[in-house]
Each structure stands twice: as structure tokens, then as C-alpha cells.
Amino acid sequence: MNTKFKSILENITYTFTANIFTMLISVIMTLILPKFLGVTDYSYYQLYIFFISYVGFFHFGWIDGIYLKIGGMEYDDLNKNSYVSQFWILNIFEIIVAFVVSIFAVRFIKDVDKSFILVVTSICGVITILRTYLLFILQSTNRIKEYAKYTRMDRFIYFVLVILFLFLGFDNYKFILYIDIFSKLVALILCIGETKDIVFGKISIDKNIFLEIFDNISIGIKLMLANIASMLIIGVVRFGIQNNWDIETFGKVSLTLNISNLLMTFINAVAVIMFPLLRREEESNLPKIYTMLRNTLMLFLYMMLIFYYPMKLILSAWLPQYTDSLRYMALLFPICIYESKMSMLVNTYLKSFRKEKYMLIINAISLALSAVLTVVSVFMLNNLTLAILSIVFLLGFRCILGEIVLTKTMNILIYKDIILETALTLIFICSSWFINNIFCLAIYICFYLIYVFIKRKEIKETILIFRKFVRQ
């Protein structure tokens, strides 16, 4: 086994172990919280999760710029004094933002629970952004072991305390939010202990440091806007659901989305290490690596759809109060395919080629389409099923558009694969939605085997390339 592959395998093992751990906690939380909190409290908790997913954008591309700029560099080669100064300036800036948001929430939002959630979100946002700053530096400089360690730390603390409080009878969603803030704060403190040389040191507040900050923002702003647009693709639909139906409906749909996204934990184990590795790779090798990764990933992802029906039966028995919403898994389960491919391959490669502008355009087009479909399905037709179906359509559209743009850059033809995969996705959705019994599983397995047979040549070639790479 060559040294390079051994290093990659070690990094994947670190992140995979961390993500498996995180996934197990996510699974347990997904199953336990709705069981003990009740539908209304769980729905407010989901609203908090919805809000907290957007706080990372309040650094306005600052951290993204650092991530893109130093991707592939060695940690020891960084100008530590610059990052010490930026850490503390970022800290002050985010506290000001959190204060403004909290004042707005208290004075202008009449719903007491929603106001409380927004205040807690703003506080948690400061902690989250500072930890992201440190974690992105670790990730982009290929310190994957430390990155993986401090990524899972807060989830472990969170899990233990939530179980303890639920056991003691604290079944109010507010206690869960307090625990989330506390666990993130402890994880931040521990992460600071690992990266003392970029937190504590000489602070320079001069023209040069502000020029550096503005340069990082100018580099990262397109990536940040692309990420905002990416999240809003689903966010606009969820916002429409939250406004047009009650909080319980929002919570039930959110639960189904969470279950459908659980597979992303596995994919993120590989996606985390991809960017620094690709930045160090010869550009001429990237198309071959892409083909190998794509063939492996799609084979795995479409195989995972087989577990939909057994999972639905188990969840319906465990959470009978959510049985009506779990039916929507038939529509939403394929989002793991498009989100995984987008995260691991399309976005990572576009960032490696420094094509953030294309990422922004692709996501902006998809966001505009999301707004149109939300208006039609939610506000004009008042159709929840159509609104949920639009989510998988939008993510599929964005992924296909992104891959077409990327593969043109690398001069790779993937149209046959896109047609095959779209057909397999439609077969899964139609059989699961209209048949909705064990026969839907048999139908999908038959078509999946046909897909494998059609792809047999590419699969063999991928295995040969992989073996050659390992032995080099």
C-alpha cells in the first residue's frame, strides 16, 4: 500500500469514525426527541434547528475566504499572528450581530416562543461561528484527526445531557436548547485549547489586517452566497410550509427530512478530506479520480434506497403519531442521492477549480425555481404533497445542472448516467408512493440490479483503477 493512499485511508477512518458516532447520536435523537417532547415542543425544537442552520452566514464569507485561500497548505506554514487578530475581530463582530438580532426578536416578534428561539439562536451563532473558524483552518490544512475529534465533541456532550434531562423528566424544548448552547460552548473551549497559536498571541489592529479581512471576504463571498442559495432551495419550501400550515405540520415534515438526510453522515466522512487533497493533486488526474469516485458513490447510494421500506415500517411502529408524515419518505428519501453527490463531488470539485461563481449561478437558478414552485404548490394550490415533492425535484435539478457544468470543465460525458439515474429515482418514488407495500421493495431491487448490469463495465474499470492506485 502506497504512503499517499495510507494517509488518505487514515483521514477517512478518522472522519468516518467521527461521523458514524455523530450519525448514531442523530438517529437516537431523531427517534427519542419526538417520542418524549410531544409534537408541539418537538416542532419548536425543529424551528430552532431550522434557524441555527443559517447562522453560519453571518460571517459574510470571511471564513469561506480563509478556507479557499489556505486549502492544501500546511498548518505550520500559516501566518499565525494574522489569524489571531482575525479571530478576535470576528468575535467582536459576531457579538454585535447577535445583540442586534436579539433586540429585534424581543421588540418586534409577538410570538413569545419564536422570539425566544431567535434570541437563543443568535447566542448560539456566536459560538458556532468561532468554532467553525477554527475547524475550517484545521480541515483546510489537512489536520483531519483534530478536525474529526472536535467535530464530534459537542454532539457527545449534547447526547449525554439530553438523555439525562429526559430521564429526569425535563420534557420542555427550552431545556434542549440550553443543552445545545452549553455543549457547543464546551466544544469551542476544547477546540481553542488545540489551536492556541491561532487564538492567543499578538493582536494587530491595523490597515494590513483589515485589508486581509476584506480580501478573505471578497474571496469567500461568492461561496457564502452560493451556500445561502443552496440552503434556501429547501428553506423557501419549508418556510412556505411553516407559514401556510401549523407548527405541528412543520415539525412532522422536518422529521421526515431529517430521516432522509441521515445517509449524508457517511458521505461527509469522505467529503471533508476531499478539498485539501484535490488542491494538492495534479489537475490532469482530477477527471480520472472524479469518474472513479462517481461510479463508486452512485452504486452505493442507490443500493441504500433498498432500506427505505424496512425503515418506514420500523419508524411507523416506534412513532405512530408521525405515521401520516412518514409516508412522505417515499418522496424525500432520494434527496440523499442528490445532496450526497453535490456535497462530495460537484461542490468539492468546483471549489478545487475555484469556480465559486458557477456554484453561485447554479444555486441562484435553483433558488429562483424554488420560489416559483413554493408560490404555486403552497400559496396557490395549498398542496402539501406537491410542496414536498418539489424538494426532491429542486435538489435533483440543481445536482444535474451542477454536474453538467463541472463535467464540461473536465471534458467528461455523463449524460447516459444522468438518464439512467433519473429513471431509477423515478421508479423508486412511483413504486414507493403508489404501491406502498413490500412489492415496492421487490420492484426497486429488480431495477437496481438492471442498473448494475448496465454499469458493469464501468464498475470493473473503477475496481481496476482503484487497485492500481493502491499499489502505486
C-alpha positions in Angstrom: 0.0 0.0 0.0 1.5 3.4 -1.0 2.1 6.1 1.6 -0.4 8.5 -0.1 -3.2 6.0 0.0 -2.4 5.1 3.6 -2.6 8.7 4.6 -6.0 9.1 2.8 -7.3 5.9 4.4 -6.3 7.2 7.9 -8.0 10.5 7.3 -11.2 8.8 6.1 -11.1 6.5 9.1 -10.9 9.5 11.5 -13.8 11.3 9.8 -15.8 8.2 9.2 -15.5 7.2 12.9 -16.5 10.7 14.0 -19.4 10.8 11.6 -20.6 7.3 12.5 -20.6 8.4 16.1 -22.5 11.6 15.1 -24.9 9.7 12.9 -25.7 7.3 15.8 -26.5 10.2 18.0 -28.6 11.8 15.3 -30.5 8.6 14.8 -31.2 8.3 18.5 -32.1 11.9 18.8 -34.4 11.7 15.8 -36.2 8.7 17.4 -36.2 9.8 21.0 -36.9 13.6 21.0 -40.2 13.3 19.1 -41.2 10.4 21.4 -40.7 12.4 24.6 -41.2 16.1 23.7 -44.6 15.8 22.1 -45.5 17.2 18.7 -45.7 20.9 19.6 -42.4 21.1 21.6 -40.6 19.0 19.0 -41.9 21.3 16.3 -40.4 24.4 18.1 -37.2 22.5 18.5 -37.2 21.9 14.8 -37.8 25.6 14.2 -34.6 26.3 16.2 -32.7 23.7 14.2 -34.0 25.4 11.0 -32.9 28.9 12.2 -29.5 27.7 13.5 -28.6 26.2 10.1 -28.4 29.8 8.8 -26.2 31.5 11.4 -23.0 30.5 9.7 -23.7 33.0 7.0 -23.3 36.0 9.4 -19.5 35.9 8.8 -20.3 37.1 5.3 -17.8 34.9 3.5 -14.9 35.7 5.8 -14.3 32.1 6.9 -15.0 30.7 3.5 -12.4 33.0 2.0 -9.8 31.7 4.5 -10.9 28.1 3.7 -10.4 28.6 0.0 -7.2 30.6 0.3 -5.3 28.2 2.6 -6.8 24.9 1.2 -3.9 22.4 0.8 -1.4 24.4 2.8 0.5 23.1 5.9 -0.7 24.3 9.3 2.8 25.2 10.4 3.2 27.5 7.3 0.3 29.8 8.3 0.9 33.4 9.4 -0.4 32.8 13.0 -0.4 36.5 14.0 -2.8 37.3 11.2 -5.3 34.5 12.3 -5.1 35.5 16.0 -6.1 39.1 15.1 -8.9 37.9 12.8 -10.3 35.5 15.4 -10.8 38.3 17.9 -12.1 40.8 15.4 -14.6 38.2 14.2 -15.5 37.5 17.8 -16.4 41.2 18.5 -18.3 41.5 15.2 -20.4 38.4 15.9 -21.3 39.6 19.4 -22.6 42.9 17.9 -24.6 41.0 15.3 -26.1 38.7 18.0 -27.1 41.7 20.1 -28.9 43.4 17.2 -30.8 40.2 16.3 -31.8 39.7 20.0 -33.1 43.2 20.3 -35.1 42.8 17.1 -36.6 39.5 18.3 -37.6 40.8 21.7 -39.2 44.0 20.4 -40.8 43.0 17.1 -41.7 39.3 17.2 -45.0 38.9 19.1 -44.9 35.1 19.4 -43.1 34.5 22.7 -41.7 31.1 21.7 -40.4 32.3 18.3 -38.8 35.3 19.9 -37.1 33.1 22.5 -35.9 30.7 19.8 -34.4 33.6 17.8 -32.5 35.0 20.9 -31.1 31.6 21.7 -30.2 31.2 18.0 -28.2 34.5 18.0 -26.3 33.5 21.1 -25.5 30.0 19.7 -24.5 31.7 16.4 -21.5 33.4 18.0 -20.2 30.2 19.5 -20.9 28.2 16.3 -19.1 30.7 14.0 -16.0 30.9 16.2 -15.7 27.2 16.3 -16.3 27.0 12.5 -13.3 29.4 12.1 -11.0 27.1 14.0 -12.4 23.9 12.4 -12.1 25.2 8.9 -8.4 26.1 9.4 -7.8 22.5 10.7 -9.7 21.0 7.8 -8.2 23.0 5.0 -4.6 22.3 6.3 -5.4 18.6 6.4 -5.3 18.2 10.2 -8.2 15.8 9.8 -7.6 13.9 13.0 -8.1 17.0 15.1 -10.9 18.3 12.9 -12.8 15.0 13.4 -12.2 15.0 17.2 -13.6 18.4 17.8 -16.5 18.0 15.3 -18.0 15.2 17.3 -17.2 16.5 20.8 -20.2 18.8 21.2 -22.6 16.0 20.0 -21.3 13.6 22.6 -21.9 16.2 25.4 -25.3 17.1 23.9 -26.4 13.5 23.7 -25.4 12.6 27.3 -27.1 15.7 28.8 -30.3 15.4 26.7 -30.7 11.7 27.8 -30.0 12.7 31.4 -32.5 15.5 31.4 -35.2 13.5 29.6 -34.7 10.7 32.2 -35.2 13.3 35.0 -38.4 14.4 33.4 -37.4 17.7 31.7 -39.5 17.4 28.6 -39.6 21.1 27.6 -37.9 22.0 24.3 -36.2 25.0 26.0 -34.0 22.7 28.1 -32.8 21.0 24.9 -31.8 24.4 23.5 -29.9 25.3 26.7 -28.1 22.0 26.5 -27.2 22.6 22.8 -25.6 26.0 23.7 -23.7 24.5 26.6 -22.3 21.6 24.6 -21.2 23.9 21.7 -19.5 26.2 24.2 -17.6 23.4 25.8 -16.5 22.1 22.4 -15.3 25.6 21.4 -13.2 25.9 24.6 -11.6 22.5 23.9 -11.0 23.4 20.3 -9.3 26.6 21.4 -7.0 24.5 23.6 -6.0 22.6 20.4 -5.4 25.8 18.4 -3.9 28.1 21.0 -1.4 29.5 18.5 -4.2 31.0 16.3 -6.3 32.2 19.2 -3.8 33.6 21.7 -0.9 35.8 20.6 -0.2 39.3 19.4 -3.3 41.1 18.1 -2.7 43.6 15.3 -5.5 46.0 14.5 -4.1 48.0 11.6 -4.6 48.7 7.9 -2.9 45.4 6.8 -5.1 43.2 8.9 -8.3 44.9 7.7 -7.0 44.5 4.1 -6.5 40.8 4.8 -10.1 40.5 6.2 -11.6 42.3 3.2 -9.6 40.1 0.8 -10.9 37.0 2.6 -14.4 38.3 2.4 -14.1 39.1 -1.3 -12.8 35.6 -2.0 -15.4 33.8 0.1 -18.4 35.9 -0.5 -19.4 34.1 -3.7 -19.0 30.7 -1.9 -21.0 32.0 1.0 -23.8 33.3 -1.3 -23.8 30.0 -3.1 -24.2 28.2 0.2 -27.0 30.6 1.3 -28.8 30.0 -2.0 -28.2 26.2 -1.6 -29.8 26.1 1.8 -32.7 28.4 0.8 -33.6 26.0 -2.0 -35.2 23.8 0.7 -35.5 26.6 3.1 -38.0 28.5 1.0 -40.3 25.5 0.7 -40.0 24.8 4.5 -40.7 28.5 5.2 -43.8 28.2 3.0 -45.0 25.1 4.8 -44.3 26.8 8.2 -46.4 29.8 7.2 -49.3 28.0 5.4 -49.8 25.1 7.9 -49.5 24.8 11.7 -46.2 24.3 13.6 -47.0 20.6 14.1 -47.1 20.0 10.3 -43.8 21.8 10.0 -42.3 19.5 12.7 -43.6 16.4 11.0 -42.1 17.4 7.6 -38.9 18.3 9.3 -38.7 14.9 11.0 -39.1 13.2 7.6 -36.4 15.4 6.1 -34.0 14.5 9.0 -34.5 10.8 8.4 -34.0 11.2 4.7 -30.7 13.1 5.3 -29.2 10.6 7.8 -27.2 8.9 5.0 -25.3 12.3 4.5 -23.3 11.5 7.6 -21.5 8.7 5.8 -20.8 10.8 2.7 -19.5 13.7 4.8 -16.8 11.4 6.2 -15.2 11.4 2.7 -16.3 14.9 1.6 -14.4 16.5 4.5 -11.0 15.4 3.3 -11.6 15.8 -0.4 -10.9 19.6 -0.8 -7.4 19.7 0.7 -6.5 16.5 -1.1 -7.7 17.7 -4.5 -5.9 21.0 -4.1 -2.7 19.1 -3.8 -3.4 16.8 -6.8 -2.2 17.3 -10.3 -5.1 18.8 -12.4 -4.7 16.3 -15.1 -5.6 13.5 -12.6 -8.8 15.1 -11.5 -11.1 13.7 -14.2 -10.0 10.1 -13.7 -10.4 10.5 -9.9 -13.9 12.0 -10.5 -15.0 9.1 -12.6 -13.8 6.6 -10.1 -15.5 8.4 -7.1 -18.7 8.9 -9.0 -19.1 5.3 -10.1 -18.5 4.1 -6.5 -20.7 6.7 -4.9 -23.7 6.2 -7.1 -23.6 2.4 -6.8 -23.6 2.8 -3.0 -26.3 5.5 -2.8 -28.8 3.7 -5.0 -28.2 0.5 -3.0 -29.1 2.4 0.2 -32.6 3.2 -1.2 -33.4 -0.6 -0.7 -33.6 0.1 3.1 -36.5 2.6 2.7 -39.4 0.2 3.2 -38.0 -1.7 6.3 -37.0 1.7 7.8 -40.5 3.1 7.2 -42.1 0.0 8.9 -39.9 0.3 12.0 -40.4 4.1 12.3 -44.2 3.8 11.9 -44.2 1.3 14.8 -42.0 3.5 17.0 -43.6 6.9 16.2 -47.3 6.1 15.5 -48.2 9.8 15.9 -46.0 10.6 12.9 -47.3 7.8 10.6 -49.1 10.1 8.3 -46.0 12.2 7.7 -43.6 9.2 7.3 -45.4 8.3 4.1 -43.6 11.3 2.6 -40.3 9.4 3.0 -41.3 7.9 -0.4 -40.9 11.3 -2.0 -38.0 12.6 0.1 -35.7 9.6 0.6 -33.9 10.2 -2.8 -32.7 13.6 -1.7 -29.8 11.8 0.0 -28.6 10.8 -3.5 -28.5 14.4 -4.9 -27.3 16.0 -1.7 -24.5 13.4 -1.3 -23.3 13.8 -4.9 -23.5 17.6 -4.7 -21.5 17.7 -1.4 -18.9 15.1 -2.1 -18.2 15.6 -5.8 -19.8 18.6 -7.5 -19.2 21.3 -4.9 -15.8 19.9 -3.9 -14.5 19.8 -7.5 -15.9 23.3 -8.3 -14.1 24.7 -5.2 -10.9 22.9 -6.2 -11.1 24.5 -9.7 -12.0 27.9 -7.9 -15.3 28.0 -9.8 -17.3 29.6 -6.9 -19.0 31.8 -9.4 -20.6 28.8 -11.1 -21.7 27.4 -7.8 -23.5 30.7 -7.1 -25.2 30.8 -10.5 -26.3 27.2 -10.2 -27.7 27.7 -6.8 -29.3 31.0 -7.7 -31.2 29.5 -10.6 -32.4 26.6 -8.4 -33.4 29.1 -5.7 -35.5 31.1 -8.2 -37.2 27.9 -9.3 -37.8 27.0 -5.6 -39.6 30.4 -5.1 -41.8 29.8 -8.1 -42.7 26.2 -7.1 -43.4 27.3 -3.5 -45.8 30.0 -4.6 -47.6 27.5 -6.8 -47.7 24.5 -4.6 -48.1 26.2 -1.2 -49.9 29.5 -1.7 -51.9 28.9 -4.9 -52.7 25.2 -4.8 -52.4 24.7 -1.0 -51.0 21.2 -1.7 -48.6 19.8 0.9 -47.7 16.7 -1.2 -46.8 18.8 -4.2 -44.7 21.1 -1.9 -42.7 18.2 -0.5 -42.3 16.6 -4.0 -40.9 19.9 -5.2 -38.0 19.5 -2.7 -36.6 16.4 -4.4 -37.2 17.9 -7.8 -35.3 21.0 -6.9 -32.3 19.2 -5.4 -32.2 16.8 -8.4 -32.3 19.8 -10.9 -29.5 21.6 -9.0 -27.3 18.5 -8.9 -27.8 17.6 -12.6 -27.1 21.2 -13.6 -24.0 21.4 -11.4 -22.6 18.2 -12.7 -23.2 19.2 -16.4 -21.2 22.4 -15.8 -18.5 20.6 -13.9 -18.0 17.8 -16.4 -17.8 20.2 -19.3 -14.9 21.8 -17.5 -13.2 18.3 -17.3 -14.4 17.2 -20.7 -16.3 14.2 -19.3 -19.5 12.8 -20.8 -22.1 11.7 -18.2 -25.5 12.2 -20.0 -26.2 8.4 -20.2 -25.5 8.1 -16.4 -27.8 11.0 -15.6 -30.7 9.5 -17.7 -30.2 6.1 -16.0 -30.1 7.6 -12.5 -33.1 9.8 -13.1 -35.1 6.8 -14.3 -34.1 4.8 -11.3 -35.1 7.6 -8.9 -38.5 8.0 -10.6 -39.1 4.2 -10.4 -38.3 4.3 -6.6 -40.6 7.3 -6.0 -43.5 5.9 -8.0 -43.3 2.4 -6.7 -43.0 3.6 -3.1 -45.8 6.2 -3.3 -48.4 4.3 -5.3 -47.8 0.7 -4.2 -46.6 1.4 -0.6 -46.1 -2.3 0.4 -43.5 -5.0 0.2 -43.9 -5.2 -3.5 -42.4 -1.7 -4.0 -39.2 -3.1 -2.5 -39.1 -6.1 -4.9 -39.7 -3.8 -7.9 -36.9 -1.4 -6.9 -34.4 -4.2 -6.3 -35.1 -5.6 -9.8 -34.5 -2.3 -11.4 -31.4 -1.7 -9.3 -29.9 -5.0 -10.5 -30.7 -4.0 -14.1 -28.8 -0.7 -13.4 -25.8 -2.6 -12.0 -25.8 -4.9 -15.1 -25.8 -1.9 -17.4 -23.0 -0.3 -15.5 -20.9 -3.5 -15.1 -18.2 -2.3 -17.5 -17.7 1.0 -15.6 -17.7 -0.9 -12.3 -14.9 -3.2 -13.4 -12.9 -0.3 -14.7 -13.3 1.5 -11.4 -12.1 -1.5 -9.5 -9.0 -1.8 -11.7 -8.2 1.9 -11.3 -8.6 1.6 -7.6 -6.3 -1.4 -7.3 -3.7 0.4 -9.4 -3.9 3.5 -7.2 -3.4 1.4 -4.0 -0.4 -0.4 -5.4 1.5 2.6 -6.7 
